[in-house]
Amino acid sequence: MDRLSILLHSRRWLLLAALALVSLALGSAIFSGASFTSTSANSASLAAASVQLSSSAANQAIVAASGMKPGETRQGTIVIGNKGAAAVTVVLKASGLTGSALAAAIDFKLEDVTGGGSAQKWSGKLGAFGSVDLGAFGPATSRAYRFSLSWPSAADEASLQGASTSLTFQWHGTAKGEKA
């Protein structure tokens, strides 16, 4: 046992033990293979703004043109509003045309008469009307439009006597950034 006690008390033992501990610590630090990552999740809440068009004459004729004759003009006004919370682009489209012979004779003019002014939006034969972009409507805004139908005096062909025509106007509002 003398040797063991001499070994334990010798400086070599302390030196070897210290070197072993340092080697072990360095080896663990260098070869640990530890990998540190951090992740975070972000959530977002999205809500679509509403688009709601209103009409002062919903499901009604805009122009009362019954009994119209060559040389006469008839007009009607409608107010279209955006009751929604989003700015929208409004397009007026026509569909369901009947009586194309009379529609080819009647002149049609569409004007924006908001605020007492007058800005022409479309003009031509009624039968040629397809659609017109009326521009952007901000939230809670409205515009007034005057529809004018004129039957030129020169278009008094006997074949148009008793003829009728009709079409349906549809107002389409698309929020900015969406496709129509």
C-alpha distance (Angstrom), angle and dihedral (degrees) to the residues before:
residue distance angle dihedral
M1 . . .
D2 3.66 . .
R3 3.72 90.4 .
L4 3.74 92.4 51.2
S5 3.76 93.2 51.1
I6 3.79 90.4 45.4
L7 3.83 89.7 50.4
L8 3.77 92.8 48.2
H9 3.75 92.5 50.1
S10 3.73 96.8 42.8
R11 3.70 122.5 105.6
R12 3.76 92.0 -128.9
W13 3.76 91.0 65.2
L14 3.76 91.7 51.8
L15 3.78 91.1 47.6
L16 3.82 92.6 49.2
A17 3.78 92.4 46.3
A18 3.81 91.4 49.5
L19 3.82 91.9 48.8
A20 3.81 91.4 48.6
L21 3.80 91.6 51.8
V22 3.82 92.7 47.7
S23 3.84 91.1 48.1
L24 3.78 91.0 49.4
A25 3.81 92.0 49.3
L26 3.80 93.6 48.0
G27 3.79 92.7 45.9
S28 3.79 91.4 51.7
A29 3.77 93.0 48.5
I30 3.79 95.6 46.6
F31 3.80 99.8 39.9
S32 3.77 101.4 32.2
G33 3.84 93.7 110.6
A34 3.77 89.0 -149.6
S35 3.80 114.4 166.3
F36 3.75 123.1 -163.7
T37 3.80 121.5 -160.7
S38 3.73 134.0 171.3
T39 3.78 126.8 -161.9
S40 3.75 133.6 178.5
A41 3.76 131.6 -174.0
N42 3.77 124.1 -141.0
S43 3.74 120.9 -161.8
A44 3.77 127.6 -160.1
S45 3.76 130.8 -161.8
L46 3.79 117.2 -148.8
A47 3.76 128.3 -174.0
A48 3.77 124.9 -177.0
A49 3.76 116.9 -126.5
S50 3.77 116.2 -121.9
V51 3.79 126.7 -107.5
Q52 3.79 114.7 -157.6
L53 3.78 122.6 162.8
S54 3.78 120.6 -163.6
S55 3.80 129.6 -160.7
S56 3.79 130.7 -156.9
A57 3.82 89.0 -147.1
A58 3.79 105.8 34.8
N59 3.83 112.3 -177.5
Q60 3.81 92.0 -4.5
A61 3.79 133.3 111.7
I62 3.79 111.2 -93.7
V63 3.82 93.4 -154.7
A64 3.81 123.5 34.1
A65 3.81 99.2 -142.8
S66 3.80 101.7 156.0
G67 3.82 112.2 136.6
M68 3.79 93.2 15.3
K69 3.86 116.9 163.3
P70 3.80 135.4 -163.3
G71 3.81 110.1 -73.9
E72 3.83 94.9 30.7
T73 3.80 131.0 114.9
R74 3.80 125.3 -159.9
Q75 3.78 127.1 -169.7
G76 3.77 138.8 -168.8
T77 3.79 134.0 178.5
I78 3.78 130.0 -145.2
V79 3.81 131.4 -176.7
I80 3.79 117.6 -142.3
G81 3.79 118.6 -167.4
N82 3.77 138.9 -173.6
K83 3.79 106.6 -134.5
G84 3.80 91.6 172.3
A85 3.78 130.4 99.5
A86 3.81 95.8 -118.4
A87 3.78 132.2 72.3
V88 3.80 109.0 -109.4
T89 3.78 138.0 -165.5
V90 3.80 109.4 -131.2
V91 3.79 124.4 -150.5
L92 3.82 124.7 -174.5
K93 3.80 112.7 -146.8
A94 3.79 131.9 -176.9
S95 3.78 126.7 -146.9
G96 3.79 140.9 162.9
L97 3.80 98.4 42.8
T98 3.82 113.8 -173.3
G99 3.81 127.2 -179.8
S100 3.78 96.5 34.6
A101 3.85 93.7 179.7
L102 3.82 92.7 62.3
A103 3.84 91.4 38.1
A104 3.82 87.9 56.9
A105 3.83 89.7 56.3
I106 3.84 99.6 44.2
D107 3.83 119.0 86.9
F108 3.80 114.4 -138.8
K109 3.80 125.3 -161.7
L110 3.80 126.3 -178.0
E111 3.81 119.0 -163.6
D112 3.80 133.7 179.3
V113 3.82 103.3 -131.7
T114 3.79 97.7 174.1
G115 3.80 112.6 148.6
G116 3.80 94.3 8.1
G117 3.81 95.1 -66.4
S118 3.77 126.8 112.2
A119 3.80 126.6 -134.3
Q120 3.79 117.6 172.3
K121 3.81 112.2 -130.4
W122 3.81 100.4 174.8
S123 3.80 138.9 -1.3
G124 3.80 131.2 179.4
K125 3.79 142.9 83.0
L126 3.80 114.3 -27.5
G127 3.81 91.5 -126.6
A128 3.83 91.2 55.9
F129 3.81 95.5 55.9
G130 3.80 113.1 111.3
S131 3.78 108.1 151.5
V132 3.79 143.4 -35.0
D133 3.80 130.8 -157.1
L134 3.80 107.7 -127.1
G135 3.79 95.3 -171.0
A136 3.79 134.1 -125.6
F137 3.78 123.7 -23.3
G138 3.79 115.0 -162.4
P139 3.80 120.9 -139.9
A140 3.82 113.7 -70.6
T141 3.82 94.4 8.8
S142 3.79 132.1 124.9
R143 3.78 138.6 -167.3
A144 3.78 133.3 -156.9
Y145 3.82 121.2 -134.2
R146 3.80 128.6 -166.4
F147 3.81 118.1 -150.0
S148 3.81 114.6 -158.8
L149 3.80 123.6 -169.4
S150 3.81 117.1 -170.3
W151 3.78 126.2 -176.2
P152 3.82 106.0 -156.6
S153 3.83 114.6 -131.9
A154 3.80 90.1 -129.0
A155 3.83 91.0 61.0
D156 3.81 94.3 74.1
E157 3.81 98.5 126.8
A158 3.78 114.4 158.3
S159 3.82 89.4 -128.1
L160 3.84 89.7 67.6
Q161 3.81 93.5 55.1
G162 3.81 107.4 117.3
A163 3.84 91.6 3.9
S164 3.78 121.9 140.6
T165 3.78 136.2 -163.7
S166 3.77 135.4 -172.0
L167 3.77 141.1 172.4
T168 3.77 137.2 176.1
F169 3.80 121.8 -116.9
Q170 3.78 116.4 -149.6
W171 3.80 124.8 -168.0
H172 3.81 114.4 -148.7
G173 3.80 122.4 -167.6
T174 3.80 119.7 -166.6
A175 3.79 122.0 -174.6
K176 3.78 112.5 -121.6
G177 3.80 110.1 -89.0
E178 3.80 95.2 28.7
K179 3.74 126.1 101.6
A180 3.78 118.9 -115.0
